[in-house]
Amino acid sequence: MKAMIIKDINFLKGQKQFFAALLFMLILFTVVQNNPSFSISYVTLMFSILAMTTMSYDDYENGMCYLLTLPISRRDYVREKYIFGILTTLCGLAGSSLLTALSTYFKEGSCLWWDEWKAVALACIIIMTAALAFTTPIQLKFGSEKSRMAIMGVYGAGSLAVFALWKLGEAVGIDPEAVMESAFVENIMTTVWGVAFVCSVVLFVSYLISVRILEKREF
């Protein structure tokens, strides 16, 4: 599995244009539009899909057939993609948070409020979990080409579900903004442990599904 991680890191070294574009967007949203929270969320989300990008690269010209002849199991392959996805997301979160904090410090004389950063970081982790948990099984099931429409459908359905829950809360007299403020500010530690538990369960279930899909897949 270590060799697979090294392979994916070497793949990322060739994505200079991708990282240059992310850096440009980070500077744009932080300095020009003065929106550090969105900057961190955007960059972290882009990093969270890098694992899916490497799977597309593995599928290119029947590359999976060659990879599976190497001394790695299909379970090891799936495990590496989840670990790589988590690592890249955390790197994106840490890097964007540091650059954003430095830019806001030199621009305004102060960094992000701690409570605001914690809320943004938790939201990014939730988004990463959803992206990794839903896209990985779809990518392994349908391949890099056929999975694009399925992934768009999943994200579309997720967005509609969040919007519907928000409107439902307003309809029954619940203020969604007050609930989020209570969760991410007033009861932050309870929310952290709750998010960690839910994300762990979701990723583990997704991992088991992905392993089952890849073990049944024929190349």
N, C-alpha and C positions, 0 to 999 in steps of 0.2 A: 504493500500500500504506500510505503514511503516513495517508491519509484514513481507511482502514479501522481502523487502530489508534486514531485519534482517536475514531471512531464507537464502538468498543468501550469506550474509557475513559469516554466520556460515558454509555454504558449502565451502567457500574459506579457512576457517581456517584449513580444512582437506587436503588442497592441498599443503602440505609442500614440497613435491618433486618437484612440478611445480615451486614454488618460489625459491627453492634452485638451480634448473637448470637455471632459469632466472638470478639469482645473479652470477652464474658461468659464463654464457655467457657475462654478463655485464662487469665482471672483465677481461675476456679474450679479448674482443674487445677493451676495454679501455686501459688496461695496456700492454698486450702482443702485440696486433696489432696496438695500438695507433690510434684507430678510434672511437673517442667519438660520432661523429654524427651518425654513423651506430648503435652504442650501444643504444643511446636514441631511434632511430627509431624502432629498433628491439624489445626492451622491451615494448615500447608503443603499438606496433602492437599486441604483445602477450596479453597485458592487454585488448586490445579492443575486443578480441574474448572471454573474460570470460563470457559475457552475453549469448553468444551462448552456452557455456559450461553448464551454469546453466539451459538453456532450455532443453538440452539433459538429464540433471539430472532430470528435472521435468517430462520428457516423460518416464523415466525408469519405467518399470512394471506398465504402465497405471497410473502414478502419476498425470497426468493432470486431470483425472476423479475425483480424490480425491480433488485436489486443487480447482477445480471449484464448489465443493459443499460447500466451505467455503464462508463467507460473503464478497467476492470480485467479482467484475464484470470482464468480459473478457477484457473490455477496461482498467480497472485498472491493470490487469496483463501485458498487452502490454506496458502501460505507464511506469510501474516499470522496465521493461527490458530495455527500452531506457534510462531512468534515471540512472539505474545501469550501463549500458554500458558507458555512458558519464562520470560518476563518477570514475569508475575503470580506464578508459583511462586517465583522468586528473591526477589521483593518480600515474599511471605508468609514465606519462610524468614528473610530479614533482619529484618523487622519483629517476628516472633514471637521470634526469638533475642534481639533487643535488649530487648524488653519483659520476657522471661523472665529475662535476665541482671540487669536492673535490679531486678526484684521479688525475686529470690533474694538479691541483694546487700543490699537494705534489710532483708530478713527474717532472713538468716543471717549477714550480714557478709562473704559471699564469693559469687562468681559460679560458673557451671557449670565443672567441670573441662574443660580444653581438649580432652583426648582424648575425653571423653564427648560434647562438642558436635560434634566432627568425625565421630564415629560416627553421631550423630543426623542431621547434615546429609547425609552420604553416603546413609543409608537414605532420607531424604526425597527426594533426587535420583533414586534408583532407583525409588521409588514414583511420583514425578512422571513419569518416563520411561515406565513401564508404563501409567499412566493416560492420558497423552497419546497414546502410540503405538497403543494398542488402541482407545480410545474414539473418536478422531477419524475413522478410516476407517469404523467402524460407524455413527457419527452421519451421515456424509456418504452412506453407502450406503442406510440405512433411514429417514433423517429423524428428527426429534425425538421423534415419538410411537412409532414401531415399534422404535426402537433401545433403548428402556429395558430390555426383557426380554433382549435380546442382550448388553447391557453387564453386566447382573446375572449372566448366565451366564458371561461372561468373568472377572469378578471372583471368582465362586464357584469356577470351575475353577482360577484362579490361587491362591486360598487353599488349595484342596485339594492342589494340586501342591506348595506350600511345606510344608504339613503332612506330606505323604507323603515328601518328601525329608528332612525333619527326622527322621521315624521310621525311615526307611531308614538314615540315618547312625547312629542309635543302635543299630539292629539289627546293623550290621556292625562295631560297636565304635568308631565315630567320635563324638567329643563335639562336637555342633554349637556349643555355647557356647564351647568352647575354640577352635574354628576361627574363629568370629566375633571373638573377642577377639584372636586372632593377626592377622586381616585388618584390623580397625579400630583396633588399638592398636599392636601390635608392627611391623606392615608397612604402616603407614598410607599412605605415599607411593606404594608399589606399588599398593595398592588404589585410591587416588585416580586414578592414571593408567589403571588397568584399567577402573574404573567410567566414566571420561570417554570412553574409546574405545568400550566396549560401548554406552553410552547414545547416543553420536553415531551409531553404525552403526544401532542400532534405530530412532532417530528419523528417520534419512535413508531407510531402507527403508519405514517407515510413511508418510513424506511422499510417496514415489513411488507407493505404493499409493493414498493419498488423492487425489493428482492424477489418477491413472488412473480412479478411481471417479467423481470429479466431472466429468471430461471426457466420460464416457459417460452421465452422468445426464441425464435429460430433465425439464424443468419445464413 
